[in-house]
């Protein structure tokens, strides 16, 4: 039986982390993947399905729930080194109506308010690339402007997960720092994206992400999966459009010959870089997770080794006394 994960390491000076819009804690998995000493102060996730995963994996960590319903962020002022969040992408994703700041689900303004109140030393944010361009780029300009006015230098870069895991997944990463860093946020993201990152597996996770999706040399197609989405497009329903075709796995079995099938939940979990056991023993409303629920949870997360590469650079370049 899989044991809950203890997020506080015994190493000296752990990085104190506040995770917002946590999902299934791809950020925590990234810390473990990179072997970075850290302490999760709290997480914030309102989705009941994702919250069930957090309660199983991290029973000792407070889940604050909906960030819009919380007004006591001042208690975390001066107690957090890093705020990390994957802001909900629905207002900006090309899969939706791209209403941006006019979408009721947009949390970018709220996240900026939390950052200004908590004043962490570091910030790491993930979203879809369209976050930069929707509504002529106005919401993104307002978002980055608010962070800069709060006293941060920042940089951003689109990184494709296929350089780290067997999945094509372009995402925009924004990194910011309060004070004067020895390495600029833009340079740090470039190091991480260009292979100079220190994302070597060094913690609790064994790195199996770069193998073929089903982990077998007998897989003939695809070399990497398409972008995994929470809708399960191509996974739990017919994939007959564009990238969905890249979820048909063509594999040669000694017993049955050439077979066409869809990826299993385990293969999808590996394609995001999670360890095989991440969703083990999780129950929702008293029942084990269904395949569709697993696809949804993994599709809503972010690629673990990409986040690990960025966090490794933060840890290496910036984990030193901040300049005033």
N, C-alpha and C positions, 0 to 999 in steps of 0.2 A: 504493500500500500504506500502510495506516495506521501511523504511527509510535507507539512506546510513549510514554506520557505521563510527562513529568518533573514530579514532584510538588513539587519544591523550587523556588520562584520566586526571582527575583533581587532582589525588593523587600527593603527593610530590615526587620529584626525579624520574620521569618515566625513565624506561630503554629505551635508544635510539637504534633503530633497523634498520638495512639495510638488506632487504630481496632480495636474488638473486634466479633466476629461480623460481619465486613465484607461478606460477600456479594459482589456485583459492584461494590462501592465507590460506592454512591450518595452517600456522604458526600464522597468525593473529587470526584465530579462536581459536587456542590453548591458546594464551594470554587472550582472552576473557573468555574462558572456565575456566582458572585458576584464573581469576580476578587479573592479574598482571598489575601494572601500567606501561605503555609503550607508546612510541611515534615512529611511523613508519616514519623514515626519508625519505625513498624512497623504491620502489620496482623495480624489473627488470624482465620483462617477454615479450618475443617477439611473442609468439603464439597469433594470433588475437582473437581466441575464448576465451582463458583464460583472455586475456587483456580486453575483453568486460565485463567479470565478475568483474575484478578489477575496471574498470571505473564506474560500477554501484554501487558496494559496497563501494568504497573508492575514490570518485571523487576529494577529496582534496589532494591526495597523488601522487607524481610524479612517473610515470612509465618510467624508463630509457630505457626499451626495451632490445635489444640484448647486452649482456655483452661483446661480442667480438667487438662490434662497439663503445665502450665507452673508452675514454682515459683520462678522467678527474677525476679519482678516488681519486687523492690527495686532492680534495676539501672536502672529507669526513674524512680525517685524523684527529684524535683527537675529532671527533664529534659523534662517534658510539660506543656504549657499546657492541653490539652483531651483528655479521653477522650470518644469518641463511639461509640455502639453502638445497633444495633437488636436488642434482646434477643429471642431466638426466641419467637414468639407462640403456638406450638402448645399450651402448657399453659393458655393463657388465651382463645384464640380461640373464638368461638361455632361455628366450623366443626368443632371437636374436642369432647373430653369435658370440658374445662375442669376438669382436676384440679389446676391451680395448682401450688403448692409440692410437691404429692404426685406430680407428673409428673417422671419421671427426666430429661426434657429441659429442665427449668427451670434457668436459669442466673442468676437474679436474685441469689441469695445469693453466688455466685461473683463476679459483677460488683461487688457491694458490697465484697467482700474486696479485689479488685484496686484499686478506687478508694481505699480506705483505705490501701493499701500505696504506691501510686504518688503519691497526693495531688496531682492536677492542679489547676490554678486553676479550670477550667471543666469542666462535664459536660453532655452532650446525649444523651438516651436516647429511643428511639422504641419503641412497642409498640401493640397494639390497645387500644381504649377499655376492653374488659372486664378489662384488667389491674387496674383500680381496684376492680372489684366482685366478681370471682371469690372464692369462699369467704368471703363476707361482707366482703370488703375487707381481710381479715387479712394476706395476703401483701404487698399494696401498702403497708399501714401499716408492716409490718416492714421493707420495702425502703426507704421514704422515711425511716423512723426511723433506720436504719443510716447512711444518707447524712448526715442531720443530725448524728448523733453523731460522724461523721468530720470535722465542722467546716464544713458547707456550709449556706447558705441556699438554698432551692429553691422552684420553682413548677412547675405543670403545667397543660396545656390540651389539649383535643381540637381538632384542626384538620382541616378537610375539604379534601382536595386539589383538589376541583372549583373552588375559588376561584383556583387557580393553573394547573391542567392539565385537559384534557378527560377526567377520570375521577373518579367518586365514590369517595372513599377517606378515611374518618375514621380518624385515628390519634392516639394519646395521645403528647404530647411532654413530657418532663420536662427542665428546665434547672436547673442548680445552679452556685453560685459560692462559692469559698473566700475569705473576707474580707468587706469591706463595699462592695457595688457602688453606683454612683450611681443605677442603675435596678434595681429588684427583678426577680428571675427571672420572676415572674408578669406584671409590666408588660412585660418584654421579649417574652414570648410573645404577649401581647395586641397589641403593636405589629406583630409579624410576621404574626399571623393577620388583623389588621384592615386590612391594606393599607398601614400606615405603614412596613413593612419596606423595607430597601434592596436588595431582591433583583433589581435591574435587571441584565440580562445585561452583564457587564463583563469576562469572562474568555475562556476558550477555547471556550465553547459558544455556538452561535447559538440564540436562543430561538424555537423553532417549536412549542412545546408547546400554545399556546392556540388553534391552528387546529383544525378538525374532525379527528376521529381519522384519516381517510384523507387529510387535507390538501386537501380539494376542496370547492368550494361546491355540488357536485352531490349531496352526501350529504344525504339526507332524514331519516335516523334512524340512530343516536341523536345528540342534541346532545353527549352525553358518554358514555363507556363506564361500565359497572358496575365494581365493585371487582375489579381484576385479582388473581388468586390463583395460587399456584405449582402448584396442581392442574390448571390449564388449563381449569377449569370454564367452559363456554360458548365456549371458544376452540378446543380440540382434540377436543371431544366435544359431543354434542347439548346445547343449552342450553334446557331446557324448564321450568325452575323459577325463579320469582322474578326476581332480578337477572340471571340468566343470559340472559334475553330481551334485555337491553341490550347483548349482544354480537352481535346480528344487525344488520349494517350494510346499510341500504337505500340504494342509490346509483343515480343515473341516468347511464348511459353513452350517449354519442352513437351508438356502433356497435351496442350490444345492447339499449338501452332500460333499463327498470327491472330492477335486479338485487339479490338478497338474498345476502349472503355473510358470512363471518366476518372479523374484523380480521386483518391480516397481522402478523408479528413486528415489522416496522418501525413500524407504527401503534401497537402495544402499547408499544414502546420510547418512542415520542414521548408516549404518554399518561402515562408516568411522568416525563417531562421530561428523558430522556436525549438526548444528541446521536445523530444517525443512525448514526454510525460506532462506537459504544461496544462493540459485539460483533463488529465486523469483524475478520477474520483470526484469530479465536480458534478453536483446535482442541482436541478432547478425544479422547484415545486415538488420535491421529493422523488424526482426521476432523473436518470442519467441523461446527459445531453444527447440530443438527436444529431444526426449528420448535418441537417440543415442549420441547426443552431451553431454547430461547430464552424461551418462555412461562414455564417454571419459574423461570429466573433472574430475569427481570423481575418476576414476581409475588412473589418473595421479597424484593424490594428496597423502597426507599421513594421517594416523589416528590421528585425533585431540587429543583425550585424552592421547595418548602416548607422543606426543610432549608437551602437557600440564604438564604431570608428570615430564618430564625432565626440562622444563622451571621453574617449581615450585621449583625444587631442586636448580637450578642455582640461582633463586631469594632468596631462603632461606639461602643457604650456602655461596654465593659469592658476593651478592650485598653489598659490603663494600669496603672501599678504597683499591686499589690494592697495594701489596707489591712491592717494587723496587728491 
